[in-house]
């Protein structure tokens, strides 16, 4: 089946999905969750093929960790689908209703986009998250995963599609492009009028290709070069815990911290302490001159290091002279994903929230909290680094648009 044929079938499914009740959609999500658990052995057998191929290609330990469908990961996939089933259905929600002077009412109704093309890399659990969110928000979805996880994705999509259709969803509500030929991505990007929205989630080369070639509106999930700034007035015990968690708890994901900024007043005491603590966790330090002087094992940082998404146990570290310098560096080098300040100064904390131009901005919290499930969205289809139409973790509401509606009683334009 060609991508165009898949899009045609998806449009037919979307026309039915928009009128599918929340009860049916929730039942389908629960059936999909049960099917993942019931077919765990099959999923892991297919996943083993991807892991073996990844090792042969020399993928890092962190990347292989992202790829693995462990018992825990499959359990989390099922839990995420169940959580999405429990969330309020956004489709058909009427809001912002006002009565105009002439007596008629104007409001808005939340509606699905229609057909979403989702292009993503590596993590196969994203397949179930994306499918679940799209279905609950009333959208048909065409999934195109990366070659690293093709066997896993095929198995996951097949298991879920069968369960969803058996539970009453229209056929072809979710489809996976079975071929990893990159030309098929560009074919998808040309189908304006058939696909309503493209969401790419992956590395910079993927995003740049989508942005350069898409004739369809795009909401992108770009790099996660996340910054932690330890202010002069930080609680240093808290700061150490946040930095270690943000960098090492799971280094191969987009909300792991990649760059640490430390105020110069902390260069004599806190800086050596945090560098040793990071090194004890296996983190390679790439630092500026003051960092290298304080920690001889550090490698001198290059200009590229300040904007790099490592997805590994590597961290760029820099000493800054002021709060203002920290904010300027973040706005210059970060990918505008997630940044955090550690400080006990409320005024600075609130300035940080306003001045830092990123999708998620935290005070005294690990960047690892930047996640749709953690935020109460059930799960996420991605973390948008765009400003239109969604920004930050994208859940159900972010996968809908709206239409104006009018309630009249014979009202005419005068």
Secondary structure, DSSP 8 states (H G I E B T S, - for coil): --HHHHHHHHHHHHHHHTTS-HHHHHHHHHHHHHHHHHTHHHHHHHHHHHHHHHHHHT--HHHHHHH---HHHHHHHHHHHHHHHHS---TT-EEEEEE-TTS-EEEEEEEE-SEEEEEE-S-THHHHHHHHHHHHTT-EEEEE--GGGHHHHHHHHHHHHHHHHHTT--TTSEEE-----THHHHHHHT-BTTB-EEEEES-HHHHHHHHHH-SS-EEEE----EEEEE-TT--HHHHHHHHHHHHHSSTTSTTSEEEEEEEGGGTTTHHHHHHHHHHHTT-EEEE-HHHHHH-TTSEE--GGGGG----SSEEEEEEESSHHHHHHHHHHHS-SSEEEEE-S-HHHHHHHHHH--SSEEEESS-GGG--TTTTTSSS-S-EE-SSSS--EE--TGGGEEEEEEEE-SS----
